[in-house]
Amino acid sequence: MNVTNVDLNSRLNEILDEIKNYPTPIAGCDVQFNYLLEQKNILRNLLNGTKEFVPTTYYNVHTPD
């Protein structure tokens, strides 16, 4: 699968919008919110040329495709 910067930016914008509209979480206790923050950081790293793309934490959550 060939992922472009347009694809990464599109997904990043979706995540940023989801974070912006997310209900107030309980800090450190909301798995979905923490997952979104980590995905945001991964996408930003990829867009900035960083090779890091493996999440540092495993989350067992369902995310929309």
C-alpha angles and dihedrals in degrees: 000000000000112000118193131202087253089059092047093047091048092052091044090054090050090052093046090051091048091050091047092053097038117121114252106282129212101250113256093359103078108087096188093050092047089049091053091050091051092047089050091053093047092051092047090051091050092048091049091053097257113145092215109112105136112103114241091216130046115228122189097207133127113239124191116255 
